[in-house]
Amino acid sequence: MATLWDVVDASDGEICEQSFFGEDFSEANLGHVEFEDCSFESCSFADLHVARIVFDRCTFASCDFSNARMATSYWRGCRIDESRLVGCDLHQSCFVRDTLRDCVASYLNLTESKLEQVRFADCDLHEASLAQLRLKRVMLEGCDLTRTEVYGTRLRGIDLSTCTIQALRVSDTFFELRDARVGIDQAPDLVGLLGVKLV
């Protein structure tokens, strides 16, 4: 496997078909770089500050994006498994045909991002910001959405029945939840949003 510094130094902004293991990207001077068909395992992007980074058909396993600032980034056809995105700032980013599985992503900021054919499976998204998203065919399966902010995001057609939705943060009109799919066992959580107590 090539080392990070060798690859970055030799690249012209496009890094293709490389594998990285245990690399620390947090202090890398990446600038505007595009990764294509790359794999990352046990790599750290924690505290990385970069804008407009592109990941195209990349895989991530056990990586750490905690507190990274990666606004306006672009992710297409990526798979992110068992990784940490705690406090990661990805606002105004674009995700197309991506899968996030078993990720810890509390306090993740996706505000004003566009998500198309994105699947979240068994992810911890508590207190994340999913506000003002543009969604198309997004799946949320077995995710923790406790106190997650969804202001201005229409969840029409999205199945939330396998998710934890306690204290979901919505607007006063609750329009975000119109036509979303929920289970009967989640009714107390929705009633709680109205300030009503079941007896």
N, C-alpha and C positions, 0 to 999 in steps of 0.2 A: 504494500500500500504506500502511496505517495504521502509525504508529510504536507501539512497545510501550507507552510511557508514556501516550500518548493513549488507547489501548484499555483499559489497566488502570485508569486514572483514571475512565474513563466506565463501566466495567463494574460489575455488582452481584454478581460472582462467576462469571458465565457469559459466556464469550467465544466467539462463533459466527461462522463463515464469514469469518475474517480470514486474510490472508497476511502472513507476516513474512520479511524477507530481511536477513541480516547483523545481526540484533539480538542484544544481549547481555542474557540473562536472569539472569546469575549474581548480580547484586546487586538483582534485582527483589524487592519485597516482595509476593509473590503471595498469601500466606495460603492459604486453601482456595479454589481456583479450578478451574473446569471449562472446558476448551477443546473445542469441538465443530466438526467440519468445518473445521478450520484447517490451513494449510500452513506449514511452517517450512523455510527453505533457508539454509544456511550460518549458522545461529544457534548461539550459545553458551549452554549451560546449565551449564557447568563450575563446580564448587564451589557450585552452588545448594543451599540447605537449605530443603526444603519437605516437608510431610507431606500425604498424602491428595489430591494433585493428580490431576485426571482428564483423560485425553486420549481423546476419542471420535471415531472416524473421522478421525484426523489423519494427515498425511504429514510425514515428516522426511527431508531430503536434505542430506548433508554437514554434519550438526550435531555439536556436541561436548557430551557429557554427562560428561566426565571428572571423577571425584571428586565428582560431585553426590550429595547425600543426598536421596533421594526415596522413602523407605520408605512402605509402605502406599498406594502410588499405584495407579491403575486405568487400564488401557489396553484399549480395545476397537476392533477394526477398524482398527488403525493400521498404517502401513507405515514402516519405518525403513531407509533406504538409505545405504550408504557413510558411516556415522557412527561416532563414537568414544564408547565407553562404558567406557573404561578406569577401573577402580576405582570405578565408579558403584554406589551402594548402593540397591538396589531390594527389599530384603528385605520379606517379608510383603505383596507386591504381587499384583495380579490382572491376568492377560493373557488376553484372549479374542479369537480370530480375528485375530491380529497376525502380521506378517511382518517379520523382520529379515534384511537381505541385505547382504553385503559389509561387515559392521561389525567394527571392532576392539573387542572387549569382554573383553580379558584382565582378570583380577581383578574382574570383575563379581560383585556379590553379589545372588543371587536367593533366598537361603535362606528356606524356609518360604513360598514364593510358590505361587500356583495358576496353572497354564498350561493353557488349553484351546484346541485347534486353533491352535497357534502353530507357525510355521515359521521355523527358522534356516537360512539358506542361505549357505554360504561365509563363515562368521563365525569370527573368531579368539576362542575362548573359553578359551584356555589359562590355567590356574590360577584359573579362575572358581569361585565357590561355587554349585553347583546342588544343595545339600543339602536334604533333607527337603521336596522339591517334591511337589505333587499334580499329576499329569500326565494329560491326556486328549487323545489324538490329536495328539501333538506330533511334529514332523518335524525331524530334524537331518541336513542334507545338506552334505557337503564341509566340515565344521567341524573346527577344531583343538581337541581336548579334552585336550591334553597336560597332565597333572598337575591336571586339573579334579576338583574335589571333588563327589562324588555320594552322600555318606553318607546313608542313609535314603531315597533316591529310587529307587523301583522303575522300572526301564527296560523292563519287560515290553512286548514287541511293538514297541519302537522300533528302527528300522533304523540301526545305527551303521556299516554296511559302507563308507560313503564318507568316514568321519571318521577323524581321527588320534586314537588312544586310548592313546598311550604313557603309562605311569605314572599311569593313571587312579586316583583315590583313592577307594577303597571300604572297606566294613567288613570285619572279619576273616572273616565268613561268606560274603562275595561275593554276598549275596542280591540286591543291586541289579541284578546282571547276569543274573539268571535270566530266561530266555525273551526276552532281547534278541537282535537279529539282527546278526551280525557276519560278515565275510568270512574265507575261509580264510587270506588273507595277514595277517590280524590275530591269528592264533593265537599267534605269538611274543610279542606284547604281553600277551595274557591269561596265557600261561604265565609271563611275567615277574612278574605280580602274585602268583603262587604261590611266587615265589622259586626257580623251576626254570629251568635253562638247557638250551636245545636243543643237541644235539651232532650 
